[in-house]
Amino acid sequence: MTTREYGLLGGLAIVTLLMPIVALLVGSLILAEPVAAMALAGMALVFAGLLAIDGRLLRRRAAPAPRSRSKAA
């Protein structure tokens, strides 16, 4: 299932997972807080999880786009 099939709850789950990343970026940009390597690794894991939850990337690789047939005149 993709987030489209879950509707509002799927969108809320994605926003919830992105909140710590946004907080880290805001703290880094506005408050000049240092960003540790572990935080960057955590961000990569969250993004990988979001790609897995959403499913669009995996679906594109698994099924190629259908070709359109044009009629010859």
N, C-alpha and C positions, 0 to 999 in steps of 0.2 A: 504494500500500500504506500502511496505517496502522501505528501502533506495536502495535496488537493483533495484527496479522498477523506482526509480527517477534517477538513474545513478549518474552522476557527481554532480548534484545539491544536492542530498541527502548527499553525502560525504562531500561537502562543508558546509552544514548546521551542520553536526556533528562536524566538525573541528571548526567552528565558535563558537559553544556552549562550546567546550572544552578550548578555548583560555583563558578565565578568570581563569579557574581552574589551567591551566599550569602556568600562571603568578603568582598566589597565591603560588603554590608549589615552583617555582623558587625563589620567594622573600623570602620564608620561609627557604629554604635550603641554598641558596647562601648568602643572605643578612641578615639572622638571624632575619627576621621580625616575630613578633608574629602573630599567627593565632587565630582569635576570634571564639567563638562558633557559631556566626551567619554566619561566612564564611563557617564553616563546614556544617551547616544546608543548606546553599545555594548550596554547592557542592552536597549534598545528593539529593536536588531537581533537580539539573541539570542532575545527573545520572539517576534519576527516569524518567525524561522527555526524556532522550535519549533512555531508554528502551522502553518507550511508543511509541516513534516515530519509532524506528526500528521494533518493532513488533515480533521479533524472540522469545522472552521469552514467550509472550502471546500465540503465535501460538503453541509452544511446549506443553504448558499446555492444550490447547483446543483440540488438535488432537494428540492422541498417535501415535507413530511410527508404520507403517504397518509391520506386521509380514511376514517374507519370508517363502514361502512354499517349503519344500524340498521333492523331489520325492523319494519314497521308492524303493530300488533296487529289 
